[in-house]
Amino acid sequence: MPVRRRAIIAGLFAALATIVCGALLTAAVLVPAPTAVLPFLIVTCLGCPMAGAYEMALALAALRDPQVQLRRELDRLPEAPHPLDL
């Protein structure tokens, strides 16, 4: 998967997970959830956005990787014959 697409998807996942988990916690507060479900709900609603943020950080680090940027710049350069014709 291209690096830029991976970063976009990771960002969308992090944002979506945060919104869904926030809505789920709000629903659990407004409509009292069973006490047996609350620990699972809290761990899930904290863990999913954290996992999304971690994946997004990895994707952004790969996007800013100097090696990848150098390869992109080198691919844009025109091909030139060797001066000694070896």
N, C-alpha and C positions, 0 to 999 in steps of 0.2 A: 504494500500500500504506500502511495506517495506520502512524504513527510508532511506536507502542508495539509493534505486531506486528513491524515491521522490527527493532527493538532486541532483541526476544526471539529472533527467527530468527538474527540476527547473533551473539548470545551462545551459542546452541546450536551454531552452526557453529564458533565459536572453540573451544568445549569439545570438540566431537567431533573437530575437526582435531588438537587437542593430544593427545587420547587415541589416535587412530589413528596419528599420527606417532610417538608414544612407543612404541607397540607395534611399529611397523615397525622402528624403530631397535633396539629390544630383540631382535627376531627377527634382524636383520642382525648383531648382535653374537654371539648364541648360535649361530646357524647361519652360519658364515662366508660372507659374500656375495662374489661375484666383484669383483675390484678395479676393473673398468671401471664397475660399477654404483654403487660407493660415493660418488663425487662427486655424481652425480645424486640419489642417495638422501639425502645430507646436505643438499643445497640444497633439495630438495623438503620434507624434514621440518623444516627451519627456516623456509622461506618460507610454507608453508600456515598455520601458527599465527600468523605475523606478519601475513599478509593478513587473517585472521579478526579479530585484535585491532584492526587498523586500521579495518576495516569496523564493528566493534562501537563503536569510539570515535566514528566519524562518526554512527552511529545514536543513541548516547547524547547526543551534542552536539545533534542535532536534537530529541531528546526534551526536553532542558532549554532549548531555544530560548525566550527570553522573548517573542518575537513570537507563537509558537504558543500559549504559555500565556495571553497576553493575549487572543487570539482565542477560546480556549476559555472564558475567564471572561466575555467579552462575549456569547458565544452563550448563556450561562446566564441572562443578565439578561432580565427581561421587557421587552416592547416597550411604550413609552409614547408617547402622542401628543405632537406638537410643541406647546409652550405658545402659540405664535402662530397655530397652524392654517394654516401655509403650505403 
